[in-house]
Amino acid sequence: MPAYTPYDGSTKPFTIGLKPLALPGWIEIDRHFDAYLAEKKRLYASIPDKVFVAEEDTRDAQAEVLGLVEDHLLDHHGPDYRRTDGGVERLGSDPTDADASPLVRASLLIQEDLIVMRKGEDGWRLAAGSLCFPSSWSLREKFGRPLQDIHDPVPDFGPGTRMATLIDRMFDNLQAAQPVERFNWSIQANPDLYHPLSENQRIDRASARSARFANEKLAANAFIRVERQTLRKLPLSRDILFTIRIYLDPLEVLARDPDAARLAGSFAGQLNALDEAQLDYKGLTADRDRLVAALERIAKAG
């Protein structure tokens, strides 16, 4: 069954939706850990410049992130980790390269991606990041850019909008003792964790408005991508650590859920409520009606 279902009516798309997070639940590890780790290692080996970026003076902040992650794993996932002379290691995994950047080392201990945001004259900017599993965006394109520019493609979240101002204020007011979390969902036509999209590709996709999902067995060819995002103020550097954990499930998994009728019905309702700009952003303009029909069939059968 899906770990999280933000499409069930508990949250509304294109809203901020931040909620307090209890620290013991900050990092989540499940049975898919080995597959996530293998994919991260493959990406670091094959396209390192696309999955890791860092400003030169972020080394201390990266080390702070590594320390927080290591301490958290020992405190809350102790049976699976141990501390060695080279740092914390996961039992059964190969040791991480000690010469790797601290943020990379931290990312190879967990399934989450890690982004460091730093306050500057233009607001909070992306100063460092280990992003192996992007949800339709490019790490290199967003590197060094402030939040309002990063969110420019998102309807009603770009520079000068009320949402952009609220997000900046939330970042300013975030407290180290109280991390927060939010959820987001999208639908993609494959089960790939590495799912990048450049800004030009996004524009081309919106302009073309072509179908992405096969007509036959649509539910089996569509995958629900849920992002669990957390924000945590780093106590020493005062930077903000943004974590992103991806959960992927085929759309048809909803049919096997005991609450299938409610989940699928609510999901169909959220898709129907998206306006043209929101559909274009999610790449669902050409597929929305067929996806809604598939969900309604699941809801009826449930």
N, C-alpha and C positions, 0 to 999 in steps of 0.2 A: 504494500500500500504506500502511497506517497507520504513522504515525511512531513511536507508542508503543503497546504492548499490555500494560498492567498487569494485564489479566484473563487473562494466559497462564499464571498460576501463579507468576510471579516475585515478586508481592506478594499479600498477603492483605487483603481488604476490612476496614475498620474497625480498622486498626492504624496506628501512627504511621509506620513504614517510612522513616525519614530515612536518606539515604546521602550521603557526602561528594561535593561537586561541584567539578570543576576549573574555575577562573575563566574560561578561554577559552570554555567552553560555557555561560556564564551566560545570555546572551540569544540566542534563536533566531529567525532570520528566514528565511522561505521564500517561495514563489511566491504565496502568498495575502496578502502584505503589503498591497497596494493595497486589497483588499476589506476587510481588518480596519481599515485607516486610515479608509476611507470611512464605515464603520459607526460608528467612534468619533466622527468629526466630526459625523455625523448626530445621535448621541445627545447630544453636548455642546451642539449647537444646539437640540435639541428638549426635552430633559429634564435640563438641567445639574445641578439639585439632587438628582437621583436617581443620578447617576454620579460625583459629586465631593463630598467632605466634608473638612473640615480644622479642627482647633482653631487658634485664632489664633496661638499661639506655636510652631507647627510650620514656619513659613516657612523657617527656617535648615535644618532637617532636610530639607525638600522640595528646597531648593537643593543640599544635599549629594547627594541622590538624583539630581537632574538632572546634576550634575557627574560622578558615577560612571557614569551611563548614557552620557553624551556621550563620556567617555574610553574606555569599553569599546567603543563603536561605532567610534570612530576606530582603536582598536588592533586590533580583531578583525573589523570589517566595513568596513574603510577604503575600498574601491572604491565603496561605495554612499553614503558620507557625506563631508561637508566641514565645516570650521570657518569661520564667517563672523563679521563684527562682531556679529551678533545671536545668535550661538551656533551649535551644530552643526545642520546641516540634511541631510536625505536628498536625494540628487540626484533631480531630477524631481518633487519634492513642493513644494507651496506652503510658504513660510516660516510657522512657527508664530507666533501672536500673542505679541509680546514682553511684553504686559501680563498674559498668562495666568499662573496659579499655576505655580510650578516643577514641581510634580508632574504637572499637566496637560501642560505642555510636554514633560516626559520621556515621558509615556504616548503622545504623538503621534509619537514617534520610533521606537516599537517596537510589537510585537503584544501584549506582555504587559500585564496590569493591575498596578497598584502599590498596595500597602497599607503604611502606616507604623504600626508597633506601638511603644508607649512604656510604660516601667515606671512604675507609680505605687503608691499605698498598697494598691490592690486587685489588684495584679499587672499584667501586660501588657495594655494596652487598645488599641483601634483609634483612633488619634489623627488619622489622615489617610488618605484613599484616593481613588484614581482607579479605579473599577470599572465598566467598560463591558460586561463579559461575565460577569455573575454566574451561578453554577451553583445555581439554586434557593435564593437568599437575597437579602435586601435590605440594601444598604449603609447606608441611613439607620437601619434598625432596629438594626444592629450598632454604629453609630458611638458611640464613647465607652465602650463596654462592655468589661469584661475578658474574657480568653480563655475562662475557665470558663463565663461566661454566653453567649458567642458559640457555644460548642460544646454548649450545653444540649440542643438538639434531637437531637444525634447520640447514638445508643444507646451507653451506657457511657463517654461523654466529658464528661458534665455536671459541675456543681459537686460536689466531694467524692469523685469517682471516682479510681481509681488512674491512669487515663489522663490525667485533668486535671492531676494532680500531676506526672506524668512530663513532660507538655508544658511546664508552667511551669518545671520544672528544666532542660529542654533549651533553652528561651529564655534562661534565666539564664546557662547555660554556653556559649552560642554564641560563637565567636571570629570576629573580623573577617577573619582570614586564611583561614578555612575555611567557606565557604558550604555549605549542604546542600540536597538536593532530595528530593521525594517525588511520588508519582503517585496519582491517584484517578480512578475512572470512574463514569459514570452512563449511563442510557439515556433519551432523550427522543423525543418524537413529531414533531419538526420540526427543521430545520437552523438554527434561530436561534442566533446568538451571544449576543444579549441575552436571558437566560433567568432573570428574577427570580422570586422566590416569597416572599411575606410569611409571617410565622409563622402568621397566621390561615388563609391559603391552604393552608399545609402541614398544619395540623390538619384542615381541611375535607377535604383530599385523602385523608389517612389514614383519616378517619371514613367517607368515601364508598366508598373502595376500588373505584372504578369503572375499567373498562378505558380506557386512553389510546391504544391502538394499533389501527388498523383491522384487521379480521379478514382481509381480502383483501390479499395481498402484504405481509404483516406485515414481512418482512425489509426491504422497500424503504421502509416508512414509519417504521422505527425507526432512530435515529441514536445512535451511540456517542459520548459526550462524555468526552474524557480531559483531565484537568487536570494540567499539569506545574507543580508548586509549588516555589519556592526560597525559602530564608531566608538573609539576609545581614546581619550586624551592621554598622551604620554606624560607621566609625572615629571620627568627630568627635562626633556627638550621642549615640552609644551606643544609639540607637533600633535597631529591627530592620525591615529592608525585606523584605516578603513579596511575591513576584511570582507571578502566576498566568497561565499560558499555556494557551489552549483549543485542542484539536484535535477536529474533528468529522468523522466518517465514517459513511456509511450502513452498517447492519448487514450488508447484502449484499456489502460490499466484502471481507469475510472469505472469501467463496467464491472470490475471484480470487487469494487469497494462496497462494504455494507451500506454505505450512505450514498450510493451511486446516483440516485434520483436527485437528491439535493445538490450534490457537488456539480454534476453535469448541468443541471438546470441553472444553477447560479453562474457557472462559467459561460453558458450560452447567453445569459442575460448581460454579463459584463462585455462580451464581444459585441452584442447588439447595441450597447450603450456608447461604444467608441465612436467619436466623430471622425471626419475624413482625415484631418491632420494626424490624429492619434493612430488610425489604421495605417496610414502611410509610414509613420515612424516605426510601427511594429512589423511592417511588411506584410500586412494581412488584408489589404484592400481587395485583392482579387480572390482571396480564399475565405473571407469571413463567412459568407452565406453557407458554403459547404461545410465549414467547421461547425457552425451553429447547428446545421441539420444533423451532423453526426452526433453532436452532444445531446440534441433533443431526442434522438433515437436511444442513446444510452440512458437518458433520464426516464424515458417512457418504459424501457425494459426493466429499469431498476425499481 
